[in-house]
Structure formats: C-alpha cells, structure tokens
Amino acid sequence: MDTLNETRRASSFEEILADFEFLDDWEDRYRYVIELGRKLEPLPEADRSAANKVQGCVSQVWLSTHVDQSGDAPRLTFIGDSDAHIVRGLVAILFSLYSGKTADEIVSIDAGQSLGLLHLNEHLTPQRSNGLMAMVKRIRTDAETSLARRRLH
C-alpha cells in the first residue's frame, strides 16, 4: 500500500458521517474537519484565479470544476483550497458529498439535509455557515451549467 496515497485518499461522506458520530465532542470534530482539509489534493497555482474564487466566503476559497462530458451524463470532479484550515476541511466535506457524481445527482442532493446530519450549523459562525452555503451554490451552479451545455449539444 502506498502510504502517501492512502493518507491523501478522500473520505466518502458516509465515512465522515460515521466518524462524526463516533467523536463525542465538537473539539474532536473540529480537529477532524481540519485533518480532512489536510488530505485535499494541492490546488495548482494556476487554479487560484478570480474565476475560481468563491464569492460569499469570508475566507479565500477557490473551487475548480472539471466536467467530464464523455458519459451518458456530465460528471463533475472538484479541486479546491482555502486560506483557513477549518474552511479547507469544509471544502473536503463538500467534495465527499459532490465530487465524482453526475450533474443530475449533484442538483438532486439536499445539501442542507445532508450537512445537517453533521450538525455543522450548531458549531459554525454565521459567516462560516454562509460561506459553506456559497460553496454549495457554486457547485450546484457548475452542475446546472454543465447540464445546460449538454442540452445545447
């Protein structure tokens, strides 16, 4: 087993949810969220562009979307980064929920319900919660855009 790749492997949302349920207090969960952010693939410097910057976040957040149009439905994968450790972890959680899914699957996900299972809103500042929803909106918009492009072709 390649240890570096294993530590870089993204967790599934189900794994994150199970880990959250196992951890008793928010301080442990907070450290876990930061650790998830450390596992994110590095964001190439070229992707730290104004076009990839997520609007509505207090921290700086970049989100780069790759759309694979080769299958029956557009499939989206994401890479991203933030200048704040906790936000980087929130990015990782969103990627576990959305990355690798088809655009149809992405737009059908109820982010509020899914993220609610983690009880994040109870422990995030209003600004962080707003930023999290801005990232969700950006991901959904990218999915909707890829669906619209697919219909045009």
VMD Tcl script that builds the backbone (N, CA, C; Angstrom):
set m [mol new atoms 459]
animate dup $m
set s [atomselect $m all]
$s set {name element resname resid chain x y z} {
  {N N MET 1 A 0.846 -1.189 0.000}
  {CA C MET 1 A 0.000 0.000 0.000}
  {C C MET 1 A 0.883 1.241 0.000}
  {N N ASP 2 A 0.500 2.196 -0.815}
  {CA C ASP 2 A 1.211 3.459 -0.901}
  {C C ASP 2 A 0.688 4.377 0.197}
  {N N THR 3 A 1.483 4.595 1.214}
  {CA C THR 3 A 1.039 5.351 2.383}
  {C C THR 3 A 0.638 6.777 2.030}
  {N N LEU 4 A 1.415 7.443 1.161}
  {CA C LEU 4 A 1.083 8.816 0.800}
  {C C LEU 4 A -0.284 8.873 0.131}
  {N N ASN 5 A -0.528 7.977 -0.822}
  {CA C ASN 5 A -1.824 7.972 -1.490}
  {C C ASN 5 A -2.942 7.616 -0.522}
  {N N GLU 6 A -2.684 6.752 0.411}
  {CA C GLU 6 A -3.721 6.378 1.388}
  {C C GLU 6 A -4.060 7.577 2.275}
  {N N THR 7 A -3.059 8.340 2.672}
  {CA C THR 7 A -3.357 9.497 3.519}
  {C C THR 7 A -4.017 10.603 2.711}
  {N N ARG 8 A -3.772 10.640 1.409}
  {CA C ARG 8 A -4.383 11.651 0.546}
  {C C ARG 8 A -5.780 11.249 0.093}
  {N N ARG 9 A -6.142 9.977 0.255}
  {CA C ARG 9 A -7.422 9.480 -0.232}
  {C C ARG 9 A -8.562 10.254 0.408}
  {N N ALA 10 A -9.475 10.672 -0.425}
  {CA C ALA 10 A -10.626 11.415 0.078}
  {C C ALA 10 A -11.574 10.465 0.802}
  {N N SER 11 A -12.138 10.931 1.875}
  {CA C SER 11 A -13.127 10.148 2.606}
  {C C SER 11 A -14.483 10.300 1.937}
  {N N SER 12 A -15.286 9.253 2.005}
  {CA C SER 12 A -16.649 9.373 1.498}
  {C C SER 12 A -17.488 10.107 2.540}
  {N N PHE 13 A -18.595 10.651 2.095}
  {CA C PHE 13 A -19.459 11.363 3.032}
  {C C PHE 13 A -19.950 10.422 4.123}
  {N N GLU 14 A -20.230 9.177 3.754}
  {CA C GLU 14 A -20.699 8.187 4.734}
  {C C GLU 14 A -19.633 7.921 5.790}
  {N N GLU 15 A -18.346 7.865 5.369}
  {CA C GLU 15 A -17.251 7.669 6.331}
  {C C GLU 15 A -17.147 8.871 7.267}
  {N N ILE 16 A -17.277 10.056 6.707}
  {CA C ILE 16 A -17.202 11.269 7.533}
  {C C ILE 16 A -18.341 11.290 8.532}
  {N N LEU 17 A -19.537 10.952 8.083}
  {CA C LEU 17 A -20.697 10.913 8.974}
  {C C LEU 17 A -20.481 9.909 10.105}
  {N N ALA 18 A -19.978 8.735 9.769}
  {CA C ALA 18 A -19.711 7.715 10.791}
  {C C ALA 18 A -18.652 8.198 11.779}
  {N N ASP 19 A -17.618 8.856 11.274}
  {CA C ASP 19 A -16.575 9.380 12.159}
  {C C ASP 19 A -17.129 10.472 13.063}
  {N N PHE 20 A -17.992 11.334 12.521}
  {CA C PHE 20 A -18.612 12.387 13.331}
  {C C PHE 20 A -19.441 11.780 14.453}
  {N N GLU 21 A -20.171 10.715 14.156}
  {CA C GLU 21 A -20.997 10.069 15.173}
  {C C GLU 21 A -20.144 9.418 16.254}
  {N N PHE 22 A -18.955 8.964 15.876}
  {CA C PHE 22 A -18.043 8.325 16.816}
  {C C PHE 22 A -17.400 9.337 17.757}
  {N N LEU 23 A -17.108 10.530 17.234}
  {CA C LEU 23 A -16.446 11.560 18.031}
  {C C LEU 23 A -17.461 12.208 18.962}
  {N N ASP 24 A -17.096 12.307 20.241}
  {CA C ASP 24 A -18.046 12.762 21.245}
  {C C ASP 24 A -18.264 14.270 21.301}
  {N N ASP 25 A -17.186 15.032 21.213}
  {CA C ASP 25 A -17.390 16.470 21.395}
  {C C ASP 25 A -16.937 17.257 20.175}
  {N N TRP 26 A -17.378 18.510 20.135}
  {CA C TRP 26 A -17.114 19.324 18.966}
  {C C TRP 26 A -15.627 19.610 18.785}
  {N N GLU 27 A -14.862 19.711 19.848}
  {CA C GLU 27 A -13.424 19.962 19.709}
  {C C GLU 27 A -12.759 18.846 18.912}
  {N N ASP 28 A -13.129 17.594 19.174}
  {CA C ASP 28 A -12.592 16.465 18.408}
  {C C ASP 28 A -13.065 16.536 16.958}
  {N N ARG 29 A -14.307 16.902 16.753}
  {CA C ARG 29 A -14.849 17.022 15.401}
  {C C ARG 29 A -14.154 18.155 14.646}
  {N N TYR 30 A -13.909 19.242 15.339}
  {CA C TYR 30 A -13.217 20.389 14.746}
  {C C TYR 30 A -11.835 19.965 14.253}
  {N N ARG 31 A -11.085 19.246 15.100}
  {CA C ARG 31 A -9.762 18.762 14.706}
  {C C ARG 31 A -9.870 17.799 13.516}
  {N N TYR 32 A -10.914 16.984 13.518}
  {CA C TYR 32 A -11.142 16.037 12.423}
  {C C TYR 32 A -11.420 16.781 11.107}
  {N N VAL 33 A -12.223 17.834 11.159}
  {CA C VAL 33 A -12.515 18.627 9.961}
  {C C VAL 33 A -11.218 19.234 9.416}
  {N N ILE 34 A -10.378 19.746 10.282}
  {CA C ILE 34 A -9.092 20.302 9.853}
  {C C ILE 34 A -8.237 19.215 9.209}
  {N N GLU 35 A -8.243 18.016 9.795}
  {CA C GLU 35 A -7.479 16.903 9.220}
  {C C GLU 35 A -7.999 16.529 7.837}
  {N N LEU 36 A -9.314 16.569 7.647}
  {CA C LEU 36 A -9.881 16.303 6.314}
  {C C LEU 36 A -9.336 17.307 5.301}
  {N N GLY 37 A -9.225 18.554 5.704}
  {CA C GLY 37 A -8.694 19.583 4.819}
  {C C GLY 37 A -7.247 19.330 4.441}
  {N N ARG 38 A -6.491 18.754 5.357}
  {CA C ARG 38 A -5.087 18.455 5.060}
  {C C ARG 38 A -4.954 17.359 4.005}
  {N N LYS 39 A -5.990 16.557 3.838}
  {CA C LYS 39 A -5.958 15.461 2.862}
  {C C LYS 39 A -6.319 15.912 1.447}
  {N N LEU 40 A -6.778 17.152 1.299}
  {CA C LEU 40 A -7.135 17.642 -0.033}
  {C C LEU 40 A -5.917 17.630 -0.948}
  {N N GLU 41 A -6.181 17.316 -2.214}
  {CA C GLU 41 A -5.119 17.412 -3.211}
  {C C GLU 41 A -4.687 18.872 -3.298}
  {N N PRO 42 A -3.403 19.112 -3.517}
  {CA C PRO 42 A -2.950 20.504 -3.657}
  {C C PRO 42 A -3.619 21.163 -4.861}
  {N N LEU 43 A -3.953 22.418 -4.715}
  {CA C LEU 43 A -4.553 23.180 -5.795}
  {C C LEU 43 A -3.436 23.830 -6.600}
  {N N PRO 44 A -3.367 23.535 -7.911}
  {CA C PRO 44 A -2.332 24.179 -8.734}
  {C C PRO 44 A -2.466 25.700 -8.678}
  {N N GLU 45 A -1.339 26.372 -8.694}
  {CA C GLU 45 A -1.329 27.837 -8.597}
  {C C GLU 45 A -2.185 28.478 -9.695}
  {N N ALA 46 A -2.204 27.888 -10.880}
  {CA C ALA 46 A -2.993 28.426 -11.995}
  {C C ALA 46 A -4.493 28.433 -11.688}
  {N N ASP 47 A -4.926 27.545 -10.776}
  {CA C ASP 47 A -6.345 27.480 -10.424}
  {C C ASP 47 A -6.734 28.478 -9.334}
  {N N ARG 48 A -5.778 29.214 -8.810}
  {CA C ARG 48 A -6.075 30.257 -7.816}
  {C C ARG 48 A -6.388 31.554 -8.564}
  {N N SER 49 A -7.446 31.478 -9.353}
  {CA C SER 49 A -7.804 32.608 -10.212}
  {C C SER 49 A -9.086 33.272 -9.712}
  {N N ALA 50 A -9.337 34.455 -10.220}
  {CA C ALA 50 A -10.563 35.168 -9.859}
  {C C ALA 50 A -11.795 34.370 -10.281}
  {N N ALA 51 A -11.705 33.692 -11.411}
  {CA C ALA 51 A -12.848 32.897 -11.898}
  {C C ALA 51 A -13.167 31.728 -10.959}
  {N N ASN 52 A -12.158 31.215 -10.282}
  {CA C ASN 52 A -12.364 30.072 -9.385}
  {C C ASN 52 A -12.624 30.487 -7.937}
  {N N LYS 53 A -12.522 31.769 -7.654}
  {CA C LYS 53 A -12.751 32.239 -6.284}
  {C C LYS 53 A -14.242 32.200 -5.989}
  {N N VAL 54 A -14.581 31.638 -4.838}
  {CA C VAL 54 A -15.985 31.531 -4.438}
  {C C VAL 54 A -16.396 32.835 -3.770}
  {N N GLN 55 A -17.435 33.447 -4.310}
  {CA C GLN 55 A -17.953 34.691 -3.747}
  {C C GLN 55 A -18.868 34.362 -2.569}
  {N N GLY 56 A -18.831 35.188 -1.544}
  {CA C GLY 56 A -19.700 34.986 -0.392}
  {C C GLY 56 A -19.013 34.309 0.780}
  {N N CYS 57 A -17.712 34.066 0.647}
  {CA C CYS 57 A -16.943 33.462 1.741}
  {C C CYS 57 A -16.058 34.537 2.368}
  {N N VAL 58 A -16.007 34.551 3.685}
  {CA C VAL 58 A -15.140 35.499 4.379}
  {C C VAL 58 A -13.686 35.121 4.119}
  {N N SER 59 A -13.381 33.826 4.209}
  {CA C SER 59 A -12.049 33.327 3.879}
  {C C SER 59 A -11.914 33.272 2.367}
  {N N GLN 60 A -10.686 33.180 1.917}
  {CA C GLN 60 A -10.477 32.984 0.490}
  {C C GLN 60 A -10.695 31.507 0.178}
  {N N VAL 61 A -11.541 31.237 -0.802}
  {CA C VAL 61 A -11.830 29.871 -1.217}
  {C C VAL 61 A -11.793 29.822 -2.734}
  {N N TRP 62 A -11.079 28.823 -3.243}
  {CA C TRP 62 A -11.025 28.590 -4.684}
  {C C TRP 62 A -11.612 27.221 -4.963}
  {N N LEU 63 A -12.379 27.160 -6.032}
  {CA C LEU 63 A -13.012 25.911 -6.428}
  {C C LEU 63 A -12.872 25.763 -7.941}
  {N N SER 64 A -12.193 24.706 -8.352}
  {CA C SER 64 A -12.016 24.425 -9.764}
  {C C SER 64 A -12.817 23.176 -10.106}
  {N N THR 65 A -13.625 23.277 -11.149}
  {CA C THR 65 A -14.523 22.200 -11.543}
  {C C THR 65 A -14.082 21.604 -12.865}
  {N N HIS 66 A -13.975 20.284 -12.894}
  {CA C HIS 66 A -13.700 19.573 -14.143}
  {C C HIS 66 A -14.965 18.816 -14.521}
  {N N VAL 67 A -15.433 19.027 -15.735}
  {CA C VAL 67 A -16.644 18.362 -16.210}
  {C C VAL 67 A -16.250 17.354 -17.275}
  {N N ASP 68 A -16.593 16.090 -17.024}
  {CA C ASP 68 A -16.369 15.022 -17.997}
  {C C ASP 68 A -17.680 14.799 -18.736}
  {N N GLN 69 A -17.699 15.163 -20.006}
  {CA C GLN 69 A -18.912 15.047 -20.825}
  {C C GLN 69 A -18.943 13.733 -21.611}
  {N N SER 70 A -17.984 12.840 -21.381}
  {CA C SER 70 A -17.860 11.658 -22.235}
  {C C SER 70 A -18.918 10.585 -21.963}
  {N N GLY 71 A -19.530 10.566 -20.800}
  {CA C GLY 71 A -20.512 9.534 -20.477}
  {C C GLY 71 A -21.923 9.931 -20.861}
  {N N ASP 72 A -22.884 9.201 -20.327}
  {CA C ASP 72 A -24.293 9.489 -20.588}
  {C C ASP 72 A -24.721 10.823 -19.989}
  {N N ALA 73 A -24.082 11.199 -18.898}
  {CA C ALA 73 A -24.414 12.454 -18.215}
  {C C ALA 73 A -23.108 13.124 -17.797}
  {N N PRO 74 A -23.087 14.454 -17.751}
  {CA C PRO 74 A -21.873 15.145 -17.296}
  {C C PRO 74 A -21.529 14.714 -15.864}
  {N N ARG 75 A -20.251 14.410 -15.656}
  {CA C ARG 75 A -19.770 14.017 -14.327}
  {C C ARG 75 A -18.759 15.068 -13.885}
  {N N LEU 76 A -18.930 15.573 -12.661}
  {CA C LEU 76 A -18.098 16.663 -12.173}
  {C C LEU 76 A -17.148 16.190 -11.081}
  {N N THR 77 A -15.923 16.666 -11.170}
  {CA C THR 77 A -14.958 16.477 -10.089}
  {C C THR 77 A -14.428 17.856 -9.723}
  {N N PHE 78 A -14.008 17.984 -8.494}
  {CA C PHE 78 A -13.612 19.286 -7.968}
  {C C PHE 78 A -12.264 19.214 -7.286}
  {N N ILE 79 A -11.530 20.312 -7.385}
  {CA C ILE 79 A -10.370 20.534 -6.535}
  {C C ILE 79 A -10.531 21.936 -5.974}
  {N N GLY 80 A -9.984 22.156 -4.804}
  {CA C GLY 80 A -10.145 23.464 -4.198}
  {C C GLY 80 A -9.215 23.663 -3.034}
  {N N ASP 81 A -9.273 24.856 -2.494}
  {CA C ASP 81 A -8.413 25.207 -1.376}
  {C C ASP 81 A -8.997 26.429 -0.672}
  {N N SER 82 A -8.502 26.673 0.517}
  {CA C SER 82 A -8.862 27.860 1.283}
  {C C SER 82 A -7.656 28.294 2.087}
  {N N ASP 83 A -7.653 29.553 2.461}
  {CA C ASP 83 A -6.578 30.058 3.317}
  {C C ASP 83 A -6.870 29.819 4.794}
  {N N ALA 84 A -8.010 29.223 5.122}
  {CA C ALA 84 A -8.374 28.929 6.511}
  {C C ALA 84 A -8.481 27.410 6.692}
  {N N HIS 85 A -7.843 26.885 7.731}
  {CA C HIS 85 A -7.813 25.437 7.956}
  {C C HIS 85 A -9.199 24.821 8.071}
  {N N ILE 86 A -10.074 25.426 8.845}
  {CA C ILE 86 A -11.403 24.844 9.045}
  {C C ILE 86 A -12.200 24.883 7.732}
  {N N VAL 87 A -12.050 25.952 6.975}
  {CA C VAL 87 A -12.773 26.067 5.705}
  {C C VAL 87 A -12.239 25.041 4.710}
  {N N ARG 88 A -10.951 24.813 4.731}
  {CA C ARG 88 A -10.365 23.773 3.883}
  {C C ARG 88 A -11.004 22.420 4.211}
  {N N GLY 89 A -11.249 22.163 5.481}
  {CA C GLY 89 A -11.931 20.934 5.883}
  {C C GLY 89 A -13.368 20.899 5.399}
  {N N LEU 90 A -14.043 22.038 5.434}
  {CA C LEU 90 A -15.416 22.106 4.924}
  {C C LEU 90 A -15.445 21.850 3.416}
  {N N VAL 91 A -14.419 22.337 2.716}
  {CA C VAL 91 A -14.295 22.064 1.282}
  {C C VAL 91 A -14.186 20.545 1.075}
  {N N ALA 92 A -13.360 19.895 1.880}
  {CA C ALA 92 A -13.189 18.440 1.774}
  {C C ALA 92 A -14.514 17.711 2.017}
  {N N ILE 93 A -15.296 18.177 2.982}
  {CA C ILE 93 A -16.601 17.564 3.253}
  {C C ILE 93 A -17.514 17.729 2.041}
  {N N LEU 94 A -17.539 18.918 1.457}
  {CA C LEU 94 A -18.371 19.135 0.271}
  {C C LEU 94 A -17.925 18.255 -0.888}
  {N N PHE 95 A -16.627 18.113 -1.066}
  {CA C PHE 95 A -16.138 17.253 -2.140}
  {C C PHE 95 A -16.561 15.807 -1.907}
  {N N SER 96 A -16.590 15.373 -0.647}
  {CA C SER 96 A -17.024 13.996 -0.353}
  {C C SER 96 A -18.495 13.808 -0.715}
  {N N LEU 97 A -19.239 14.873 -0.633}
  {CA C LEU 97 A -20.669 14.828 -0.938}
  {C C LEU 97 A -20.934 14.915 -2.436}
  {N N TYR 98 A -20.129 15.700 -3.160}
  {CA C TYR 98 A -20.428 16.019 -4.550}
  {C C TYR 98 A -19.461 15.471 -5.604}
  {N N SER 99 A -18.172 15.437 -5.325}
  {CA C SER 99 A -17.192 15.159 -6.374}
  {C C SER 99 A -17.316 13.741 -6.919}
  {N N GLY 100 A -17.242 13.643 -8.248}
  {CA C GLY 100 A -17.338 12.350 -8.912}
  {C C GLY 100 A -18.751 11.949 -9.282}
  {N N LYS 101 A -19.708 12.776 -8.921}
  {CA C LYS 101 A -21.112 12.471 -9.214}
  {C C LYS 101 A -21.542 13.135 -10.521}
  {N N THR 102 A -22.647 12.647 -11.066}
  {CA C THR 102 A -23.171 13.277 -12.273}
  {C C THR 102 A -23.833 14.602 -11.891}
  {N N ALA 103 A -23.983 15.452 -12.886}
  {CA C ALA 103 A -24.620 16.751 -12.653}
  {C C ALA 103 A -26.040 16.561 -12.124}
  {N N ASP 104 A -26.770 15.574 -12.658}
  {CA C ASP 104 A -28.128 15.302 -12.161}
  {C C ASP 104 A -28.120 14.912 -10.689}
  {N N GLU 105 A -27.157 14.076 -10.303}
  {CA C GLU 105 A -27.058 13.676 -8.895}
  {C C GLU 105 A -26.753 14.879 -8.016}
  {N N ILE 106 A -25.860 15.735 -8.490}
  {CA C ILE 106 A -25.456 16.905 -7.708}
  {C C ILE 106 A -26.651 17.827 -7.449}
  {N N VAL 107 A -27.425 18.125 -8.488}
  {CA C VAL 107 A -28.536 19.054 -8.293}
  {C C VAL 107 A -29.655 18.432 -7.453}
  {N N SER 108 A -29.675 17.110 -7.348}
  {CA C SER 108 A -30.727 16.476 -6.552}
  {C C SER 108 A -30.361 16.320 -5.071}
  {N N ILE 109 A -29.102 16.560 -4.732}
  {CA C ILE 109 A -28.666 16.431 -3.334}
  {C C ILE 109 A -29.208 17.600 -2.523}
  {N N ASP 110 A -29.830 17.281 -1.409}
  {CA C ASP 110 A -30.291 18.299 -0.467}
  {C C ASP 110 A -29.139 18.566 0.503}
  {N N ALA 111 A -28.333 19.569 0.184}
  {CA C ALA 111 A -27.143 19.858 0.986}
  {C C ALA 111 A -27.500 20.188 2.424}
  {N N GLY 112 A -28.569 20.944 2.619}
  {CA C GLY 112 A -28.969 21.304 3.976}
  {C C GLY 112 A -29.268 20.074 4.811}
  {N N GLN 113 A -29.967 19.117 4.218}
  {CA C GLN 113 A -30.304 17.882 4.931}
  {C C GLN 113 A -29.043 17.057 5.182}
  {N N SER 114 A -28.211 16.878 4.151}
  {CA C SER 114 A -27.001 16.065 4.299}
  {C C SER 114 A -26.042 16.673 5.317}
  {N N LEU 115 A -25.754 17.958 5.165}
  {CA C LEU 115 A -24.835 18.616 6.085}
  {C C LEU 115 A -25.432 18.725 7.481}
  {N N GLY 116 A -26.758 18.789 7.552}
  {CA C GLY 116 A -27.435 18.823 8.846}
  {C C GLY 116 A -27.143 17.589 9.686}
  {N N LEU 117 A -26.890 16.466 9.022}
  {CA C LEU 117 A -26.551 15.231 9.744}
  {C C LEU 117 A -25.246 15.379 10.522}
  {N N LEU 118 A -24.403 16.302 10.087}
  {CA C LEU 118 A -23.129 16.548 10.768}
  {C C LEU 118 A -23.261 17.606 11.872}
  {N N HIS 119 A -24.401 18.271 11.939}
  {CA C HIS 119 A -24.669 19.316 12.947}
  {C C HIS 119 A -23.653 20.453 12.870}
  {N N LEU 120 A -23.234 20.772 11.650}
  {CA C LEU 120 A -22.231 21.829 11.481}
  {C C LEU 120 A -22.761 23.196 11.870}
  {N N ASN 121 A -24.000 23.505 11.484}
  {CA C ASN 121 A -24.532 24.843 11.751}
  {C C ASN 121 A -24.569 25.188 13.227}
  {N N GLU 122 A -24.641 24.162 14.062}
  {CA C GLU 122 A -24.670 24.413 15.502}
  {C C GLU 122 A -23.326 24.897 16.033}
  {N N HIS 123 A -22.265 24.685 15.247}
  {CA C HIS 123 A -20.926 24.988 15.747}
  {C C HIS 123 A -20.130 25.930 14.854}
  {N N LEU 124 A -20.695 26.308 13.728}
  {CA C LEU 124 A -20.008 27.251 12.852}
  {C C LEU 124 A -20.553 28.657 13.076}
  {N N THR 125 A -19.696 29.643 12.887}
  {CA C THR 125 A -20.170 31.021 12.961}
  {C C THR 125 A -21.129 31.259 11.801}
  {N N PRO 126 A -21.998 32.254 11.911}
  {CA C PRO 126 A -22.888 32.562 10.792}
  {C C PRO 126 A -22.123 32.833 9.490}
  {N N GLN 127 A -20.958 33.497 9.597}
  {CA C GLN 127 A -20.162 33.772 8.399}
  {C C GLN 127 A -19.666 32.486 7.749}
  {N N ARG 128 A -19.222 31.521 8.573}
  {CA C ARG 128 A -18.756 30.230 8.034}
  {C C ARG 128 A -19.921 29.468 7.417}
  {N N SER 129 A -21.079 29.493 8.070}
  {CA C SER 129 A -22.260 28.815 7.521}
  {C C SER 129 A -22.656 29.430 6.182}
  {N N ASN 130 A -22.624 30.768 6.099}
  {CA C ASN 130 A -22.936 31.445 4.838}
  {C C ASN 130 A -21.924 31.077 3.759}
  {N N GLY 131 A -20.656 31.003 4.138}
  {CA C GLY 131 A -19.616 30.613 3.195}
  {C C GLY 131 A -19.799 29.193 2.704}
  {N N LEU 132 A -20.187 28.304 3.609}
  {CA C LEU 132 A -20.444 26.910 3.238}
  {C C LEU 132 A -21.573 26.843 2.219}
  {N N MET 133 A -22.632 27.604 2.447}
  {CA C MET 133 A -23.748 27.615 1.506}
  {C C MET 133 A -23.366 28.274 0.179}
  {N N ALA 134 A -22.434 29.246 0.218}
  {CA C ALA 134 A -21.939 29.850 -1.022}
  {C C ALA 134 A -21.171 28.812 -1.849}
  {N N MET 135 A -20.418 27.949 -1.167}
  {CA C MET 135 A -19.699 26.882 -1.874}
  {C C MET 135 A -20.688 25.883 -2.476}
  {N N VAL 136 A -21.731 25.532 -1.725}
  {CA C VAL 136 A -22.765 24.620 -2.233}
  {C C VAL 136 A -23.417 25.233 -3.467}
  {N N LYS 137 A -23.748 26.517 -3.386}
  {CA C LYS 137 A -24.391 27.200 -4.513}
  {C C LYS 137 A -23.492 27.161 -5.743}
  {N N ARG 138 A -22.200 27.394 -5.552}
  {CA C ARG 138 A -21.249 27.375 -6.664}
  {C C ARG 138 A -21.190 25.981 -7.298}
  {N N ILE 139 A -21.143 24.937 -6.497}
  {CA C ILE 139 A -21.093 23.563 -7.010}
  {C C ILE 139 A -22.370 23.250 -7.788}
  {N N ARG 140 A -23.504 23.617 -7.229}
  {CA C ARG 140 A -24.781 23.375 -7.912}
  {C C ARG 140 A -24.871 24.165 -9.225}
  {N N THR 141 A -24.397 25.404 -9.212}
  {CA C THR 141 A -24.410 26.220 -10.422}
  {C C THR 141 A -23.540 25.585 -11.507}
  {N N ASP 142 A -22.369 25.087 -11.116}
  {CA C ASP 142 A -21.499 24.417 -12.089}
  {C C ASP 142 A -22.188 23.183 -12.662}
  {N N ALA 143 A -22.895 22.439 -11.830}
  {CA C ALA 143 A -23.628 21.252 -12.301}
  {C C ALA 143 A -24.752 21.657 -13.247}
  {N N GLU 144 A -25.500 22.682 -12.870}
  {CA C GLU 144 A -26.605 23.152 -13.721}
  {C C GLU 144 A -26.081 23.674 -15.060}
  {N N THR 145 A -24.951 24.372 -15.035}
  {CA C THR 145 A -24.337 24.877 -16.262}
  {C C THR 145 A -23.921 23.725 -17.171}
  {N N SER 146 A -23.350 22.672 -16.592}
  {CA C SER 146 A -22.927 21.528 -17.413}
  {C C SER 146 A -24.129 20.818 -18.025}
  {N N LEU 147 A -25.245 20.785 -17.297}
  {CA C LEU 147 A -26.469 20.189 -17.851}
  {C C LEU 147 A -27.014 21.043 -18.996}
  {N N ALA 148 A -26.985 22.356 -18.836}
  {CA C ALA 148 A -27.476 23.245 -19.884}
  {C C ALA 148 A -26.618 23.115 -21.139}
  {N N ARG 149 A -25.305 23.015 -20.967}
  {CA C ARG 149 A -24.399 22.844 -22.108}
  {C C ARG 149 A -24.667 21.521 -22.812}
  {N N ARG 150 A -24.947 20.501 -22.031}
  {CA C ARG 150 A -25.221 19.172 -22.600}
  {C C ARG 150 A -26.481 19.225 -23.477}
  {N N ARG 151 A -27.495 19.952 -23.009}
  {CA C ARG 151 A -28.745 20.060 -23.767}
  {C C ARG 151 A -28.549 20.814 -25.079}
  {N N LEU 152 A -27.623 21.773 -25.095}
  {CA C LEU 152 A -27.365 22.571 -26.291}
  {C C LEU 152 A -26.655 21.768 -27.386}
  {N N HIS 153 A -25.967 20.729 -26.988}
  {CA C HIS 153 A -25.208 19.948 -27.979}
  {C C HIS 153 A -25.939 18.740 -28.434}
}
mol reanalyze $m
mol bondsrecalc $m
mol representation Tube
mol addrep $m
